[in-house]
Amino acid sequence: MVSEKVMDLVGKGLMLPLMEEFYTIQGEGYHKGTAAYFIRVGGCDVGCHWCDVKESWNAETHPPTAIERIIDNASKYSNIIVITGGEPLTWDMGPLTSGLKNKNLQIHIETSGAYPLTGKWDWICLSPKKNKLPKNKIYALANELKIIVYNKHDFIFAEEQAAQVSEDCILYLQPEWSVRDKMVPEIVDYVMKNPKWKVSLQTHKYLNIP
């Protein structure tokens, strides 16, 4: 049973339900191939049926961890820190990102945008989900838009989302891993016909790394 005091600290973003943290190679999107330290925060109610990290959904299964410890661990490995989940914006990211900034670290977030944006970010990867659409304000701030393509209807959804981001936002289509053999040819064909889009692959899975 988590104490009321701990829950208060979690609510303030001074502790976070930490699922895992690891140093690896960014496998997706604009920064693919770059060494980065990942902080995976538990808690998500977006509920994508194809999610490959469903164990992150229930925040109660991940121990509330003081952000000082998270920051100290992160600063030992890389100058690029990626905050992911789960859905990290479920929680107040202000204290964590301020602490990381004090270490002169570059901070990226991977988010569905389903909750209000908190924290200070150098790079925002927005990956909208149909189940729970992004809050309007994050569209203009997104550096990259990553749409997961599970079926052909996702191309329609992708265009709807692309119409809401800035002109400088980089657009990616990424096949959902379980249907990659089917959808990669579809994505390649779509990008060749619509070259404003780029292909993103989960290269870390091909490399067999976290």
C-alpha positions in Angstrom: 0.0 0.0 0.0 1.5 3.4 -1.1 1.2 6.0 1.6 -0.7 9.2 1.3 2.6 11.2 1.6 4.1 9.2 -1.4 0.9 9.7 -3.5 1.1 13.4 -2.7 4.7 13.5 -4.0 3.7 11.6 -7.1 0.9 14.0 -7.7 3.4 16.9 -7.6 5.8 15.1 -10.0 8.5 14.7 -7.3 8.2 11.0 -7.4 7.2 9.0 -10.5 6.1 5.4 -11.1 9.3 4.2 -12.8 8.9 1.1 -14.9 12.4 0.9 -16.3 15.4 3.0 -17.3 18.1 1.9 -19.8 20.8 3.1 -22.1 20.4 2.1 -25.7 20.1 3.3 -29.3 17.0 5.3 -30.3 15.3 3.1 -32.8 12.6 5.3 -34.2 11.9 8.6 -35.9 14.2 11.5 -36.4 16.9 10.5 -33.9 17.2 6.9 -34.9 20.6 5.5 -34.5 21.5 7.9 -31.7 22.6 6.7 -28.2 20.1 7.8 -25.6 19.0 7.1 -22.0 15.4 6.0 -21.8 13.2 6.6 -18.8 9.9 4.7 -19.1 7.2 5.9 -16.7 4.3 3.7 -15.8 0.6 4.7 -16.3 -1.5 4.9 -19.4 -5.2 4.8 -20.1 -5.1 5.4 -23.9 -5.5 1.6 -24.4 -4.1 0.8 -27.8 -4.9 -2.8 -28.5 -1.6 -3.4 -30.3 0.6 -1.7 -27.6 3.8 -3.7 -27.1 4.3 -2.3 -23.6 1.0 -3.1 -22.0 2.8 -3.9 -18.7 3.3 -0.1 -18.5 -0.4 0.7 -18.3 -1.0 0.1 -14.6 1.0 2.7 -12.7 0.4 0.9 -9.4 2.6 -2.0 -10.4 5.6 0.3 -10.8 7.3 1.7 -7.7 7.1 5.5 -7.0 10.7 6.6 -7.4 12.2 9.9 -6.3 13.1 12.1 -9.3 16.5 12.8 -7.8 17.5 9.2 -8.2 16.1 9.1 -11.8 18.1 12.3 -12.7 21.3 11.0 -11.1 21.1 7.7 -13.0 20.3 9.4 -16.3 23.2 11.9 -16.1 25.7 9.0 -15.9 25.1 7.7 -19.4 24.1 10.2 -22.2 23.4 13.8 -22.9 20.1 12.7 -24.7 17.3 11.6 -22.4 14.1 10.2 -23.8 11.0 10.2 -21.5 8.5 7.6 -22.6 5.8 5.3 -21.2 3.1 4.4 -20.7 2.0 8.0 -21.2 4.4 10.2 -19.4 2.1 13.3 -19.5 -0.2 11.4 -17.1 2.1 13.0 -14.6 3.6 16.5 -14.0 6.9 16.4 -15.9 8.0 19.8 -14.7 10.2 18.8 -11.8 11.9 15.9 -13.6 12.7 18.0 -16.7 13.9 20.9 -14.7 16.3 18.6 -12.8 17.5 17.1 -16.0 18.0 20.6 -17.5 20.1 21.6 -14.5 22.4 18.8 -15.6 22.6 20.3 -19.1 20.9 17.3 -20.7 18.9 17.3 -23.9 15.4 16.0 -23.1 13.0 14.3 -25.6 9.5 13.1 -25.0 7.5 10.4 -26.8 3.8 11.1 -26.1 0.3 10.6 -27.4 -0.5 14.1 -26.3 -3.6 12.9 -24.6 -2.8 15.0 -21.5 -1.7 18.7 -21.1 1.9 19.2 -21.9 4.1 19.8 -18.8 7.9 20.1 -18.6 10.6 21.6 -20.7 11.5 19.8 -23.9 14.1 20.0 -26.6 12.2 17.5 -28.8 8.6 16.5 -28.8 7.6 13.3 -30.7 3.8 13.3 -30.9 2.3 10.0 -31.7 -1.5 10.5 -31.6 -3.9 7.6 -30.9 -7.5 7.4 -32.1 -8.7 6.2 -28.7 -7.8 9.5 -27.0 -6.8 12.4 -29.2 -4.1 14.9 -28.4 -4.8 18.2 -26.6 -5.0 21.0 -29.1 -2.0 23.0 -27.8 0.6 20.3 -28.4 0.1 20.1 -32.2 1.9 23.4 -32.8 4.8 22.4 -30.5 5.5 18.9 -32.0 8.9 18.5 -33.7 7.9 15.2 -35.2 4.5 13.5 -35.8 4.7 9.7 -35.8 1.6 7.8 -36.9 1.5 4.0 -36.2 0.0 2.3 -39.2 -2.0 -0.9 -38.3 -4.4 -0.8 -41.3 -5.2 1.3 -44.4 -7.6 3.6 -42.4 -4.6 4.9 -40.5 -3.5 6.8 -43.6 -6.7 8.8 -43.3 -6.0 9.4 -39.6 -2.4 10.4 -40.4 -3.6 13.1 -42.8 -6.1 14.4 -40.3 -3.3 14.7 -37.7 -0.8 16.2 -40.1 -3.2 19.0 -40.9 -2.9 20.2 -37.3 0.9 20.3 -36.8 3.2 23.1 -37.9 4.9 23.2 -41.3 8.2 22.5 -39.7 7.0 19.3 -38.1 8.6 16.1 -39.6 6.0 13.5 -40.6 6.5 9.8 -40.1 4.5 6.7 -40.8 5.6 3.6 -38.8 4.2 0.1 -39.3 2.9 -1.5 -36.2 5.3 -4.4 -35.5 2.9 -7.3 -35.7 1.7 -6.3 -39.2 5.0 -5.0 -40.6 5.2 -7.5 -43.4 1.8 -6.5 -44.6 1.9 -2.8 -44.0 5.5 -1.9 -45.0 4.8 -2.2 -48.7 1.6 -0.1 -48.2 3.6 2.6 -46.4 6.4 2.6 -48.9 3.8 3.1 -51.7 2.0 5.8 -49.7 5.2 7.8 -49.0 6.3 7.6 -52.6 3.0 9.1 -53.6 3.0 11.6 -50.7 6.6 12.6 -50.2 5.9 15.0 -47.3 5.9 11.8 -45.2 8.9 9.7 -44.2 9.1 6.0 -43.2 10.0 5.2 -39.6 10.9 1.6 -38.6 11.5 0.2 -35.2 15.1 -0.4 -36.0 16.0 -1.4 -32.4 13.8 -4.5 -32.9 15.8 -5.4 -36.0 19.0 -4.8 -34.0 17.6 -7.0 -31.1 18.2 -4.3 -28.5 15.9 -2.7 -26.0 
